[in-house]
Amino acid sequence: MKIEHIEAYPVYYPTRGRFKFLETPGGARTGRAAVLVKITADDGTAGWGESVPIPTWTYETLESVTSTIDRYLKPGLLGRDPRDLGGIHKSLDAAIKPGFTAGMPLCKAGIDIALHDLWGKALGAPLARLWGRTGNPEITLSWTLNPATLDQLDPMMEEGWEKGFRNFNVKVAPDLAYDFELCKRVRERIPNGFLWADANGGYDLATALRAAPRLADIGVDVLEAPLRPNEISGYQRLKRQGALPILMDEGVITPRDLMEFIRLDMLDGVAMKPARCGGLWSARRQVEILEDAGLMFLGSGLTDPDVALAASLALFGAYGLAYPAALNGPQFLAYSVLAAPFAPVQGRLAVPTRPGLGVDVDEALIQEIQVKL
């Protein structure tokens, strides 16, 4: 097999509800930006991937992802064997060099996911089987809460509760008084559910050191990304404090990053996102490193639509995710390009079992949301 075509489709998914990372200042186009990637082999087999740039969370944008694929990554991939995932990742890293860590990982994830889909379809097997695993047939989800004011909390919780969600992840930082009251009210409503506080790097060290013991007393189970990822000594102090399991997210891009952060005793686990770390090739290795080290592996996403969501389900299902996953694409996105869109049932999503990612993309639906750059 040889790669014959690579096509990138920049799109904007319509959204519903409020999610702060999808809010764009200055009246820019609204919606969830994504770049769908189609890689076709010379025998006609096609795989689909998806990059999910989000400049309110990282530096990658719809425009930079699309141009990077078309101008810098595609030329080095045409004519290569799509099953040579290790060699292709070396090529991707040679084309876009790293800074502190891998360069343009969200962009590269779209390529990686498409190659995994193509690989599975070529062999007629779901990804879990190709990885030699069985795993879980479904993933329990967590409902995301990010109210702008506390009076918005009850309706948000009620919506999730009515849809069968019994576990919640809460966006916190930087206002401690607000965060404590928010988490207290959520824990009162779900005394037995998994409660996950995510600061997205929004605390300074002094605030985080005050926050962790109080959040633990309230009943929060884990604290994700309390600091920016380059605050190494701060993570070490929070880990030594031991008030709550400290998870990293932003900043853990490659297996090498993760191994170094473990050596520096900075974390108790990672909220894994295939979209964040260059795709499934890197994400699988990181999950295995966490398992070997006896650390926590939580499942998360970047409000992933469609194909990116399918990749997360494949990974989390294959590796037997033990905690509710913060995969909130179905919660906040109002459109799908799949012939059979994902729809949670009682707070759970089934892991697709057909070859590759196990989903069918309807290209006519892409045209409805594709944008010109």
Beta strands, then each sheet from edge to edge (+ up, - down):
strand 1: 3-13
strand 2: 32-41
strand 3: 46-51
strand 4: 138-140
strand 5: 143-145
strand 6: 168-171
strand 7: 195-198
strand 8: 222-224
strand 9: 246-248
strand 10: 269-272
strand 11: 296-299
strand 12: 348-350
sheet 1: 1+ 2- 3+
sheet 2: 4+ 12-
sheet 3: 5+ 6+ 7+ 8+ 9+ 10+ 11+
end
